[in-house]
């Protein structure tokens, strides 16, 4: 793996390790949600009122605030 790719992967791993309740995320599949609970390698997110789904941490694509920052620039 080349250096820029390693840095990007390390940043993504750190982000996933620091996920917590209340974080707004976007999954790799493009689903927006708010974290309700983090259990080991699973994340339970609320996608709509009374609608929760369970995903793997590795399926978290980005934090919504990071995407908003990129789009503002």
N, C-alpha and C positions, 0 to 999 in steps of 0.2 A: 504494500500500500504506500502511496506517496504521501509526503508530509501534510499538505493541505487537507487531504482526505482523512488522515489520522486525526487532525485537530478537529475537524467537523464531527467525526464519529465520537470523539472524547466529549465534546460539548453536548451532543445529543444524549450520551449516556449519563452525564452529570445532571442534565435537565430532568431525565426520567427518574433518577435516584432521588431528586429533591421534590418530587410531586407531593402536594398536600391538599387536604380538603379545602374546597373553595376555589382552587385554580381553574381558570377557564382554558380549555384545551381544544385543539383540532386534531382528530385522528388522521392517520395516514390515508384513510379512505375518504376524508373530507367531512366527517361528522363533527359538528360543534357540540360541546357539552361542558358541564361544570362537575368537577370531581366531588363526589359525596363520600367516598371511602377508598383508602389504599390498603390492600391486603396482599402481602408478599409480592408476587409478580402480577397481580390482577388489580385493575382499577375499576371502580363502579362509578359511572358518570350518569348525570341526569341530562337528558337531551330535550325534554319538554316536561311540563307539569305532569306528575304521576307516571313518568316514563323513565326507567333506568335501564342501562345496559352494562354488562361486564365485559371488559376488554383486557388484553394483556398490556403491560407497561410498554412493551416494544411496539405496540400499535399506536402509541401517542406520537403524533407527528411534530407538533409544536405547541407552545403556549400562545394563546390568542393575542396577548399583549405584544409578543415578539413579532407576530405577523403584522399587527397594526403599526408598529414602529417602522417595519420595512416598507409598508405601503405609504406611510406619510412622507418618506424621503424621496 
